């Protein structure tokens, strides 16, 4: 079956390309904003799923996404406040948000099993790309040790999300 890759996934894969194309590595304030934005996007997608699905597995997965991403974002906000750093909006964050809105609009037109399958497949692809961006761009370029540690903790959680999304997607027909 055709696996739907959202425009948001393409945008996440640009994380390294956007910074490299400009000849600069992302700064800690930009990294914080990108990571926070990625979490907000997944919370919004999960809330959309909670409002549309009647599938127990999809609902449980979406509840986990809301809980976990809200917890990581709460830690991120506490860290930037402690460090007196202002997250910096950037082209990658804006592109992620725009593309995610477009994907939510596509998903909004689906119902029942078609929605469940598309949502689960999107979550698999989204987490693969976010995890890749964390591993290859965000973590290596983070200068602050506490930010780097938070990103590494998030990566471990999100790798579990990727596996959970794969299990949910494979169970849907």
URUR-V422340 format. One record per residue. N is the residue number from 1. RES is the residue in one letter. PHI is phi in whole degrees, 0 to 359 (* if undefined). PSI is psi in whole degrees, -180 to 180 (none if undefined). NEAR is the number of other ideal C-beta (glycine too) atoms within 12 Angstrom. Layout:
n: (N;N)
res: (RES;RES)
phi: (PHI;PHI)
psi: (PSI;PSI)
near: (NEAR;NEAR)
//
This chain:
n: (1;2;3;4;5;6;7;8;9;10;11;12;13;14;15;16;17;18;19;20;21;22;23;24;25;26;27;28;29;30;31;32;33;34;35;36;37;38;39;40;41;42;43;44;45;46;47;48;49;50;51;52;53;54;55;56;57;58;59;60;61;62;63;64;65;66;67;68;69;70;71;72;73;74;75;76;77;78;79;80;81;82;83;84;85;86;87;88;89;90;91;92;93;94;95;96;97;98;99;100;101;102;103;104;105;106;107;108;109;110;111;112;113;114;115;116;117;118;119;120;121;122;123;124;125;126;127;128;129;130;131;132;133;134;135;136;137;138;139;140;141;142;143;144;145;146;147;148;149;150;151;152;153;154;155;156;157;158;159;160;161;162;163;164;165;166;167;168;169;170;171;172;173)
res: (X;X;X;X;X;X;X;X;X;X;X;X;X;X;X;X;X;X;X;X;X;X;X;X;X;X;X;X;X;X;X;X;X;X;X;X;X;X;X;X;X;X;X;X;X;X;X;X;X;X;X;X;X;X;X;X;X;X;X;X;X;X;X;X;X;X;X;X;X;X;X;X;X;X;X;X;X;X;X;X;X;X;X;X;X;X;X;X;X;X;X;X;X;X;X;X;X;X;X;X;X;X;X;X;X;X;X;X;X;X;X;X;X;X;X;X;X;X;X;X;X;X;X;X;X;X;X;X;X;X;X;X;X;X;X;X;X;X;X;X;X;X;X;X;X;X;X;X;X;X;X;X;X;X;X;X;X;X;X;X;X;X;X;X;X;X;X;X;X;X;X;X;X)
phi: (*;296;269;281;252;285;297;297;295;299;295;298;293;278;310;284;295;297;287;291;300;274;76;225;278;294;277;303;298;290;299;300;291;298;297;296;300;299;293;300;299;289;296;297;296;294;295;298;297;298;279;247;270;240;281;300;295;295;297;297;298;298;298;298;296;299;301;291;290;295;295;293;294;297;297;296;296;297;293;295;293;299;277;57;248;260;305;252;300;205;300;296;299;296;295;301;296;297;294;294;298;296;293;299;295;297;295;298;279;264;223;57;298;296;296;304;295;296;298;298;295;296;295;299;296;298;293;301;287;296;298;297;296;299;292;262;234;290;296;298;266;288;268;285;299;290;296;301;297;297;296;294;296;301;302;299;296;287;294;296;298;300;296;296;298;297;295;295;300;289;276;267;249)
psi: (145;124;123;124;122;162;-28;-35;-43;-40;-41;-39;-16;-4;-49;-39;-39;-43;-42;-39;-33;-1;15;147;150;143;166;-44;-35;-42;-45;-42;-42;-48;-43;-44;-42;-39;-44;-41;-45;-32;-45;-41;-41;-40;-36;-44;-42;-31;-16;-28;152;4;125;-43;-44;-42;-45;-42;-47;-40;-40;-40;-44;-51;-52;-44;-35;-39;-44;-41;-35;-43;-40;-43;-41;-40;-47;-32;-45;-41;-5;46;137;116;139;118;148;173;-39;-46;-44;-41;-42;-47;-44;-48;-38;-38;-40;-41;-42;-36;-40;-46;-32;-26;-10;157;159;-137;-34;-42;-49;-47;-47;-42;-49;-43;-39;-39;-37;-52;-42;-48;-35;-46;-39;-44;-41;-43;-40;-47;-41;-22;-56;-52;-49;-29;-8;129;-36;127;-35;-39;-46;-43;-43;-42;-39;-40;-45;-42;-44;-43;-45;-25;-38;-38;-41;-45;-42;-43;-40;-41;-44;-47;-41;-21;-13;144;none)
near: (12;8;20;26;23;36;28;41;35;26;36;42;27;29;41;28;20;27;25;16;14;16;8;14;21;37;25;32;27;34;40;42;33;45;49;40;39;46;42;30;42;47;29;32;47;40;24;32;37;26;20;26;32;16;26;15;26;39;24;22;38;38;21;30;43;27;22;28;35;23;20;34;31;20;26;38;23;18;31;27;15;15;21;11;25;16;29;22;19;29;24;39;33;21;28;41;28;21;31;35;24;22;35;32;18;23;37;20;14;24;17;16;19;23;31;33;31;37;45;43;32;45;47;32;33;47;43;28;35;46;35;26;39;38;24;23;32;42;33;21;29;33;21;24;14;22;36;23;17;35;40;23;23;40;30;20;30;38;22;20;37;30;21;28;40;23;20;34;31;17;19;27;12)
//
